[in-house]
Amino acid sequence: MSAAAKPQRTVVVTGGSRGIGRAVCLAFADTQTHVFFNYHSAGGAADKTLKMIAAAGGQATALQADVSSESQVSAFFKRVLEKSGRVDVLVNNAGVTRDQLLVRMKTGDWDTVLDTNLKGTFLCCRAVAKTMMKQRYGRIINLTSVVAFSGNPGQANYAASKAGIAGLTRAVARELASRGITANAVAPGFVETDMTAGLSENARAAMVDQIPLGRVGTPEDVAAAVTFLASDQAAYITGQVIHVSGGMYM
Ligand code: NAP
């Protein structure tokens, strides 16, 4: 790589192999940015994201790491810092659902969702905090959900994890603001990805009925809000949640 092409910005995206995370990685892809993303399951999805970023003229590195594992998160950020020496933007996107009505919800499914979504976001925020403080610059963007605010039957674990992320984001925003670091959240509504692919046609139609803008969201709709929060134009915004839901929740 020539000196002229050296990336000036390091962006880290968790769960960049598919869905919204892939769209976020692509939205950051340019010659001045190195995108590091992680994924959980072995498979070709991460390779596909890498190829798409390269085709868009960007530079990227994919590493396997489970965000719910403290040791794997540490190892992931150690590799990122060895390669780049800085983290300008962290997007905590990795997330899972294990939907079930409260009375039937298994404790293991509660733990998996809270450990991945909430603890994973905490571990990654903590892993970058010192680096961003030294830089006196950083942008943290966490993926929450409209259901953190509206609730949703069958999603006690998921809604609790996403409400936790909203509170975590505000606490981090207050703690790190004096060091030039902002922390915000994006709350998607119903977005077409693998996460929502299991819904029946009827359930999907019922969902679309609740969206004033009359369509489901795309991963790119969400990525646009994420890149805005990472941009210079958003320098005076911290501790906020931007809803990207077609008005599903307002
Ligand atoms: P998705 O298509 O199911 O993709 C999930 C991503 O997270 C994948 O890249 C997956 O990696 C990764 N991941 C899952 N568990 C992980 C773990 N333990 N460690 C590291 N990575 C892990 O989901 P999505 O719809 O794009 O959702 C992205 C985010 O937006 C999530 O936080 C979700 O809660 C939120 N959100 C989505 C919607 C929606 O309607 N889709 C609405 C509101 C909020 P692998 O490919 O390796 O499995």
Residues whose N, C-alpha, C, O or C-beta is under 5 A from the ligand:
A	BS01	NAP	G15 G16 S17 R18 G19 I20 G21 N38 Y39 H40 S41 A45 A65 D66 V67 S68 N93 A94 G95 V96 T116 L143 T144 S145 P188 G189 F190 V191 T193 D194 M195 T196
